């Protein structure tokens, strides 16, 4: 291990509240999963449980482990962190069908006095339905993605820990909305026609490709922070920028195109045409 890597590990300290929050969320989901599995074993399989818990584990690795320290000094590591927050983590969490297990896993007093009354509020329910409409969810994620990669906003997040946390929340929150419209975890109703989802995914891939292409072929460093704070690994700033852009381009496109291929196969399958 290089001296620079050892220094990052030495500077890292366990974020107690974040770690505790993720652990409590895992415990609540597990409690609810065990309860609902007795009546819906076909839906709530061990794979659903593993998916949700893996999503939480990767979330911890992305923003609470030493990886976050690497992301502070290298654009390429920062892009990996962004990809995890915007693709892998949301899909894993949503595949775990989290809504009902999280509600079932809460203590009864919280359900009776807090969660229940909130869920019965019609304005709140209307807002939730509005947020997961495809147009709103698509705009929310892509605007968050583009705005936080504007140099001034990007550098602000690196220089200020509070704004860095806000950036993480924006990426994760808007990406959960984005992928909700694709996965639509139970008890959300399924769409009758998924052809629009292909356009939805393709347009998001185009947005990411445009930004990745700009960062890849730009002949100067885009983010002043990395010029003022050269990374301790000796990787030139421009090479780090190109590496980060290629990671985002290739892996990000993979995250959009694989679901698109799965949806296409399902739509063209004979069983669907027969109405099965």
C-alpha positions as CSV (number, residue, x, y, z in Angstrom):
1,X,0.0,0.0,0.0
2,X,1.3,3.4,-0.9
3,X,2.1,6.1,1.7
4,X,-0.8,8.2,0.3
5,X,-3.3,5.4,0.7
6,X,-2.1,4.7,4.2
7,X,-2.5,8.4,5.1
8,X,-6.1,8.3,3.8
9,X,-6.8,5.2,5.9
10,X,-5.1,6.9,8.9
11,X,-7.2,10.0,8.6
12,X,-10.5,8.1,8.3
13,X,-12.7,7.9,11.4
14,X,-16.0,5.9,11.7
15,X,-19.0,8.2,11.1
16,X,-21.0,7.0,14.1
17,X,-24.4,8.6,13.3
18,X,-24.4,7.6,9.6
19,X,-23.3,4.0,10.5
20,X,-25.9,3.8,13.2
21,X,-28.6,5.1,10.8
22,X,-27.8,2.5,8.2
23,X,-27.6,-0.3,10.8
24,X,-31.0,0.7,12.2
25,X,-32.5,0.8,8.7
26,X,-31.2,-2.7,8.1
27,X,-32.6,-4.0,11.4
28,X,-36.1,-2.4,10.6
29,X,-36.2,-3.9,7.2
30,X,-35.1,-7.3,8.4
31,X,-37.8,-7.3,11.1
32,X,-40.4,-6.4,8.5
33,X,-39.2,-8.9,6.0
34,X,-39.4,-11.7,8.5
35,X,-43.0,-10.6,9.4
36,X,-44.3,-10.3,5.8
37,X,-42.5,-13.4,4.5
38,X,-44.9,-15.6,6.5
39,X,-47.8,-14.4,4.2
40,X,-45.9,-13.5,1.0
41,X,-43.0,-16.0,0.7
42,X,-43.0,-15.9,-3.1
43,X,-42.4,-12.1,-3.2
44,X,-40.1,-11.7,-0.3
45,X,-37.4,-14.2,-1.1
46,X,-33.9,-14.4,0.4
47,X,-32.7,-12.7,-2.8
48,X,-34.9,-9.6,-2.0
49,X,-33.4,-9.5,1.5
50,X,-29.9,-9.9,0.2
51,X,-30.5,-7.1,-2.4
52,X,-31.7,-4.6,0.2
53,X,-29.0,-5.3,2.7
54,X,-26.3,-5.3,-0.1
55,X,-27.6,-1.8,-1.1
56,X,-27.2,-0.6,2.4
57,X,-23.7,-2.1,2.7
58,X,-22.6,-0.5,-0.5
59,X,-24.1,2.8,0.6
60,X,-21.9,2.6,3.7
61,X,-18.9,1.8,1.6
62,X,-19.5,4.7,-0.7
63,X,-20.0,7.5,1.8
64,X,-18.8,6.2,5.2
65,X,-15.8,4.1,4.5
66,X,-12.3,5.2,3.5
67,X,-13.5,5.2,-0.2
68,X,-15.0,8.7,0.6
69,X,-11.5,9.8,1.5
70,X,-10.2,8.7,-1.9
71,X,-13.1,10.5,-3.5
72,X,-12.1,13.7,-1.9
73,X,-8.7,13.7,-3.6
74,X,-9.3,11.9,-6.9
75,X,-11.9,12.8,-9.5
76,X,-12.0,9.2,-10.7
77,X,-12.8,7.9,-7.2
78,X,-15.4,10.6,-6.9
79,X,-17.1,9.4,-10.1
80,X,-17.2,5.8,-8.8
81,X,-18.9,7.1,-5.7
82,X,-21.4,9.0,-7.8
83,X,-22.2,5.9,-9.9
84,X,-22.8,3.8,-6.8
85,X,-25.2,6.4,-5.4
86,X,-27.0,6.9,-8.6
87,X,-27.2,3.3,-10.0
88,X,-26.1,0.3,-8.0
89,X,-27.5,1.4,-4.6
90,X,-31.0,2.6,-5.7
91,X,-31.5,-0.5,-7.8
92,X,-30.5,-2.9,-5.0
93,X,-32.6,-1.1,-2.5
94,X,-35.7,-1.0,-4.7
95,X,-35.4,-4.6,-5.8
96,X,-35.7,-5.5,-2.1
97,X,-39.4,-4.1,-2.2
98,X,-38.6,-1.9,0.7
99,X,-41.9,-0.1,1.4
100,X,-43.9,-2.7,3.3
101,X,-41.0,-4.3,5.1
102,X,-39.8,-0.9,6.4
103,X,-43.3,-0.1,7.6
104,X,-43.9,-3.5,9.1
105,X,-40.5,-3.4,10.8
106,X,-41.2,-0.1,12.7
107,X,-42.3,-0.3,16.3
108,X,-46.1,-0.1,16.7
109,X,-46.1,3.3,18.6
110,X,-44.2,4.9,15.6
111,X,-46.7,3.4,13.2
112,X,-49.7,4.4,15.2
113,X,-48.6,8.0,16.1
114,X,-46.3,9.0,13.3
115,X,-46.1,6.9,10.2
116,X,-49.8,6.0,10.0
117,X,-51.1,9.6,10.2
118,X,-48.5,10.8,7.7
119,X,-49.4,8.2,5.2
120,X,-53.1,9.1,5.5
121,X,-52.4,12.7,4.6
122,X,-53.8,13.2,1.0
123,X,-51.5,16.1,0.1
124,X,-48.5,14.0,1.1
125,X,-49.8,11.0,-0.9
126,X,-50.4,13.2,-4.0
127,X,-46.9,14.7,-3.7
128,X,-45.4,11.2,-3.5
129,X,-47.3,10.1,-6.6
130,X,-46.3,13.2,-8.4
131,X,-42.6,12.7,-7.6
132,X,-42.5,9.3,-9.1
133,X,-44.2,10.2,-12.4
134,X,-41.7,9.5,-15.2
135,X,-41.2,13.2,-16.3
136,X,-40.6,14.5,-12.8
137,X,-38.4,11.6,-11.7
138,X,-36.3,11.9,-14.9
139,X,-35.9,15.6,-14.6
140,X,-35.0,15.4,-10.9
141,X,-32.2,12.9,-11.3
142,X,-30.7,14.5,-14.5
143,X,-30.9,18.0,-13.2
144,X,-29.2,16.9,-9.9
145,X,-26.6,15.1,-12.0
146,X,-25.8,18.1,-14.2
147,X,-26.0,20.8,-11.6
148,X,-23.7,19.1,-9.1
149,X,-21.1,18.7,-11.9
150,X,-21.0,22.4,-12.6
151,X,-17.5,23.4,-11.5
152,X,-18.6,25.8,-8.8
153,X,-21.1,23.3,-7.2
154,X,-18.7,20.4,-7.6
155,X,-15.8,22.3,-5.9
156,X,-18.2,23.6,-3.1
157,X,-19.1,20.0,-2.3
158,X,-15.4,19.0,-2.0
159,X,-14.6,22.1,0.2
160,X,-17.6,21.9,2.5
161,X,-18.6,18.7,4.3
162,X,-22.2,19.8,4.8
163,X,-22.6,20.6,1.1
164,X,-20.9,17.3,0.3
165,X,-23.6,15.5,2.3
166,X,-26.3,17.5,0.5
167,X,-24.8,16.4,-2.8
168,X,-24.9,12.7,-1.7
169,X,-28.6,13.1,-0.6
170,X,-29.5,14.7,-3.9
171,X,-27.9,11.9,-5.9
172,X,-29.4,9.1,-3.9
173,X,-32.8,10.7,-3.4
174,X,-33.4,11.7,-7.0
175,X,-32.0,8.4,-8.3
176,X,-34.4,6.4,-6.1
177,X,-37.2,8.4,-7.8
178,X,-35.7,7.7,-11.2
179,X,-35.3,3.9,-10.7
180,X,-38.7,3.7,-8.9
181,X,-40.4,4.4,-12.2
182,X,-38.6,1.4,-13.8
183,X,-38.6,-1.1,-11.0
184,X,-41.9,0.0,-9.4
185,X,-41.5,-2.1,-6.3
186,X,-44.6,-3.7,-4.8
187,X,-47.2,-2.5,-3.8
188,X,-46.8,0.1,-6.6
189,X,-48.9,-0.9,-9.6
190,X,-47.2,-2.2,-12.8
191,X,-47.4,-0.3,-16.1
192,X,-49.3,-1.9,-18.9
193,X,-46.8,-0.6,-21.6
194,X,-43.1,-0.4,-20.9
195,X,-42.0,1.0,-24.3
196,X,-41.8,4.4,-22.8
197,X,-39.3,3.1,-20.3
198,X,-36.8,2.5,-23.2
199,X,-37.0,6.1,-24.2
200,X,-36.7,7.2,-20.5
201,X,-33.5,5.2,-20.1
202,X,-32.1,6.1,-23.5
203,X,-32.5,9.9,-22.8
204,X,-30.9,9.6,-19.4
205,X,-27.9,7.7,-21.1
206,X,-27.6,10.6,-23.6
207,X,-27.4,13.2,-20.8
208,X,-24.7,11.2,-19.0
209,X,-22.8,10.5,-22.3
210,X,-22.7,14.3,-23.1
211,X,-21.2,15.2,-19.8
212,X,-18.8,12.2,-19.9
213,X,-17.7,13.0,-23.4
214,X,-17.1,16.7,-22.5
215,X,-14.9,15.7,-19.5
216,X,-13.1,13.1,-21.6
217,X,-12.2,15.3,-24.5
218,X,-11.7,18.6,-22.7
219,X,-8.1,19.7,-23.0
220,X,-7.9,21.4,-19.6
221,X,-8.9,20.5,-16.0
222,X,-12.6,21.4,-15.5
223,X,-12.6,21.5,-11.7
224,X,-10.2,24.1,-10.1
225,X,-10.3,22.1,-6.8
226,X,-8.1,19.4,-8.2
227,X,-5.6,21.9,-9.6
228,X,-5.3,23.6,-6.2
229,X,-5.2,20.3,-4.4
230,X,-3.2,17.8,-6.5
231,X,-3.9,14.2,-5.6
232,X,-1.2,12.5,-3.4
233,X,-0.9,9.6,-5.8
234,X,0.9,11.6,-8.5
235,X,-1.7,11.1,-11.2
236,X,-1.8,14.2,-13.4
237,X,-5.0,16.2,-13.0
238,X,-6.1,15.9,-16.6
239,X,-5.4,12.1,-16.7
240,X,-7.5,11.7,-13.5
241,X,-10.3,13.7,-15.2
242,X,-10.2,11.5,-18.3
243,X,-10.1,8.3,-16.2
244,X,-13.1,9.5,-14.1
245,X,-15.1,10.5,-17.3
246,X,-14.4,7.1,-18.9
247,X,-15.5,5.2,-15.8
248,X,-18.7,7.3,-15.7
249,X,-19.3,6.9,-19.4
250,X,-18.7,3.1,-19.6
251,X,-20.2,1.9,-16.3
252,X,-23.0,4.5,-16.4
253,X,-24.1,3.5,-19.8
254,X,-24.0,-0.1,-18.7
255,X,-26.4,0.8,-15.8
256,X,-28.9,2.2,-18.2
257,X,-28.5,-0.1,-21.2
258,X,-28.7,-3.4,-19.3
259,X,-32.2,-2.6,-17.9
260,X,-33.2,-1.4,-21.3
261,X,-32.2,-4.7,-22.9
262,X,-34.1,-6.7,-20.2
263,X,-37.2,-4.6,-20.8
264,X,-36.9,-5.1,-24.6
265,X,-36.6,-8.9,-24.2
266,X,-39.6,-9.0,-22.0
267,X,-41.7,-6.8,-24.3
268,X,-40.8,-9.0,-27.3
269,X,-41.3,-12.3,-25.6
270,X,-44.0,-14.6,-27.0
271,X,-45.6,-15.1,-23.6
272,X,-46.3,-11.4,-23.3
273,X,-47.9,-11.3,-26.7
274,X,-50.2,-14.1,-25.6
275,X,-51.2,-12.1,-22.6
276,X,-49.5,-14.5,-20.1
